Amino acid sequence: MPAACPARRSFASLAAPKPLTAISYSNDHCSTHNSPYSNTNACRINRKFRWCHTDGFSQVHSVPQRMYSEVMPFGQKGNHMGKFRESERDRQAQFKQEWPDFSGGARQNGEYAGKPRTFCLPPSMAKENLFSGFRAEADEWFCKHKIKWHDGLNGRPSNHLCDSQVCCVNFLFAFADKPELLASLLKPIFPEIKQMIPVEDGKFVTFEWIGKKNYLNERMREEGSRTRGANCTSADAIVAFEREGGKKHIVLIEWKYTESYHSIHLKTAPSGTDRTKTYKSLYEKPDCPIDGTLVPFEALFFEPFYQLMRQQLLAHEMETAKAPEADIVSLLHIAPAHNTDFRKVTSPALKSLGDTATGVWAKLVKTPGRFQSVETEWLFSPLLANPPAELKDWAEYLTQRYPWVMSPSVRLGRLASNTP
């Protein structure tokens, strides 16, 4: 029988994360294949220890950030877990024990990286990582559209409670069938919104968007197919709206939670492939959205700039092709202000352009309005503080699971924008 669920209570006993800067050791995906997983000969990720066999123990950049590896490869020095992520592990471990919607089985330690973890769910209970109000619907949506759960097993979400993709779905799936509330949420960033437009099968939000075609000419499987969320550049989420004046504006969303990055150059893949060859032709096009006069191309091959470059190129190529029937395609970056670890400028050649990763990127994007970065706290706290009746349970869940989202001390608003 499941253990009795404790009553809901405030998580005030968990101190707010301290704004300390630290360097983490892994990246957002397998940089060799733009994917959280790969079973190719070029990259075989060991599920127990989470490193790429082709790199041995030296190339930690081959490990996906969303896998949240807890095991450091031997001999890798100078890499440390971000302070925000460390505090979130403790917070999520406590949340798992105290939030009443978890089953008794889910409260047990979950195996991750070969060890039992308090901040993970048992793999068989991984679906409980999603908000119960839309858990079944979100799971069915990912299955229907063949979207890969990062670090998931057997078609389930990641069992790690600090998973970034899960966090993104927990925040955004609530708006998939609520266009008016979605418009209200986004209007502080895009005041020109007239009305939201469905992006897939009648939904106003969808996830792991890769575009209708291989715009970036990235390597595909032999049969020519692509998988959303794996083996190609994917935006974490996508929304669309009609602007005043009738133009259609698509927004690719990049979502961050506990990510932070180390200064590791990614020009050469572990397999020996020169990554610059994949994207150089796009970078050298006269209409490239990135200002190549400010930095050498190779300076962009440090995370998170490598990821931002690919997503900005994807947005630009979609806009150029007017796909799907878009007049404007821009990139929106959403990250917690509390995660100061993420802000580090990892590329040495870019440090002179600013002191935050998103601030630097805003300077590199040429066309006004095509890149914006906002803080999760600033974007969501007004709605969460006074939610409509239909979202009260969701709002309570988010403010209890991610209480930093309501902290006013770091609510700074827009982190960066290339809009004048």
Secondary structure as UniProt FT lines:
FT   TURN            12..13
FT   TURN            31..34
FT   TURN            41..42
FT   TURN            47..49
FT   HELIX           53..55
FT   TURN            56..57
FT   HELIX           60..62
FT   HELIX           65..67
FT   TURN            74..75
FT   HELIX           83..98
FT   TURN            100..101
FT   HELIX           105..107
FT   STRAND          110..112
FT   TURN            113..114
FT   STRAND          115..117
FT   TURN            118..119
FT   HELIX           123..129
FT   TURN            132..134
FT   HELIX           135..144
FT   TURN            145..146
FT   TURN            150..151
FT   TURN            154..155
FT   TURN            161..162
FT   HELIX           164..172
FT   HELIX           173..175
FT   TURN            176..177
FT   HELIX           179..186
FT   TURN            187..189
FT   TURN            191..192
FT   STRAND          193..197
FT   TURN            201..202
FT   STRAND          206..209
FT   TURN            215..216
FT   TURN            222..223
FT   STRAND          227..228
FT   STRAND          235..243
FT   TURN            244..245
FT   STRAND          248..255
FT   TURN            270..271
FT   HELIX           276..283
FT   TURN            286..287
FT   TURN            292..294
FT   HELIX           297..300
FT   TURN            303..304
FT   HELIX           305..320
FT   TURN            321..324
FT   STRAND          328..335
FT   TURN            337..338
FT   HELIX           340..343
FT   HELIX           348..353
FT   HELIX           357..364
FT   TURN            368..369
FT   STRAND          371..375
FT   HELIX           376..385
FT   HELIX           389..391
FT   HELIX           392..401
FT   HELIX           403..406
FT   HELIX           408..410
FT   STRAND          414..417
//
